[in-house]
Amino acid sequence: MEKRTGKKSLLMLIILTMSLCLISACGQTPAPDPGEADGYTLDNIRNYVVGIDEEMELDNGSKKAVTNFDNAATTPALQPVTDEVNEKLQKYGSIGRGYSQKSNYSTELYNDTRDKVLEFVGADPANYTVFYVNNTTDGLNKLATALVEDKSDVILTTRIEHHSNDLPWRENATVIYAEVDDQGRVMYDEIEKQLQNNDVKYVSVTAASNVTGYVTDVHRVAKLAHKYGAKIIVDGAQIVAHRKFSMLGKTEDENIDFFVFSAHKMYSPYGGGAVVGLSDVLMEHMPKFYGGGTINIVGDDWVEYAEAPKSYEAGSPNYPGVVGLGKAIDILEEIGFDNIEAHEKVLNQKLVDGLLKMDNIIVYGDYEDLSDRVGVITFNFSDANSSLVAEELSQHYGIATRRGAFCANPYVWRLYGLTDEQVHNFAECSDVNTPGMIRVSFGIYNTEEEVDYLLKVLPDAVKRAKKTNEKNWNMANPEY
Ligand SMILES: Cc1ncc(COP(=O)(O)O)c(C=O)c1O
């Protein structure tokens, strides 16, 4: 009996010693990665947002983790995206130029990600080509300088657009606009009217507004464009992390010809983005952006340029940007766009319901029917300066919003009800004195509790903003 007990104790001791050795050899026991075990979901994605718990100093010296409602501007990184980039940097070599295993590996990954992008947006590799860009602005500028032959080419866009889908056309072509309706939605009959009355070469529209979150039925616009012999370009900056987007329509004439988007708005802040476009059209053109990587051969006074996509990617490629983009696509698809849409709808509704209970509130766009809006809500208080309210939210309550006219000035002035002439009067004003709105834009990781927090502190932020206004500026009519 005694002997047996002694054997048992010895065994226990050995097991214990081995376990201790293992723990000390490995250092800390690694935290389980639920993303890998269960997949990434809306329920666990918050655990993977880089910096979500990082405390920042408020104006009273206290520290607080920021509630980030500025996702339409840019999204935070996801840990698996940064992990993927770091891992793939181990095998980083020059892309398309080097003679090494690392160079071959990086080049293959860089090019394979084009296939992933094509699949992500439902584009047939037989007809479409992907070229990488720095961001949506870069992509639209490249398309503008490539596709427009001369200033007389007519481009039709709308008054809902971000400046990045307006100014490149203004600078390179003749631009005409389709108006928005009283609620700020794109008017499809206006688009058709403009197509009927003008010889339009390209129609360029946003898939979702960064001001009101309205989703445009771009396949309907594609059908109209094609009916009148034009091609369609879609600014996908605000749709790409919010809704499943396919370049394929129900019928061929509804297909999208060009789609442009940024990776930093889909949780991969390494620069990067892509243009997916009709191969035959891209092959016939080239952007006004020249240099290394775009050529087959160069002589003393002659150049033979390469085909797309190389001809659209002058300069050394952005490897981390492409790796991050590929991983971000995987994660968003794993979470599921139906889930993302449903989640945004809940947050939108909660925020609007709460805002509408407040005094002197103005909510822009159609707040009764939120069904065609991604997670973007823009508002104002008629008796408080929006710049000061946003500043209070940030500095006193640790809530990040955006305030201003969101690089979509003409659209914002329309929502305000300001004429072009009135706007001219603000040209010389300081930022705090120019009209602006407060924008809340949601990401996949935002929660209902965060919306509750904003709604709770907002009336106090307004009170504080009014006090600051009286003390420092004494603006009789703070907004305009
Ligand atoms: C609708 C829309 N288009 C284009 C852009 C420009 O995107 P980027 O700054 O990534 O070039 C933005 C940015 O906010 C946007 O919201």
The ligand as a Gaussian input file, in Angstrom:
#p B3LYP/6-31G(d) Opt

LIG

0 1
 C      -17.768000      58.743000     -50.792000
 C      -16.291000      58.946000     -50.719000
 N      -15.590000      58.969000     -51.851000
 C      -14.267000      59.151000     -51.862000
 C      -13.574000      59.326000     -50.692000
 C      -12.092000      59.512000     -50.731000
 O      -11.497000      58.416000     -50.130000
 P       -9.939000      58.442000     -49.809000
 O       -9.718000      59.558000     -48.867000
 O       -9.671000      57.107000     -49.230000
 O       -9.247000      58.661000     -51.098000
 C      -14.262000      59.323000     -49.481000
 C      -13.556000      59.550000     -48.206000
 O      -14.122000      59.812000     -47.194000
 C      -15.658000      59.119000     -49.503000
 O      -16.355000      59.096000     -48.376000

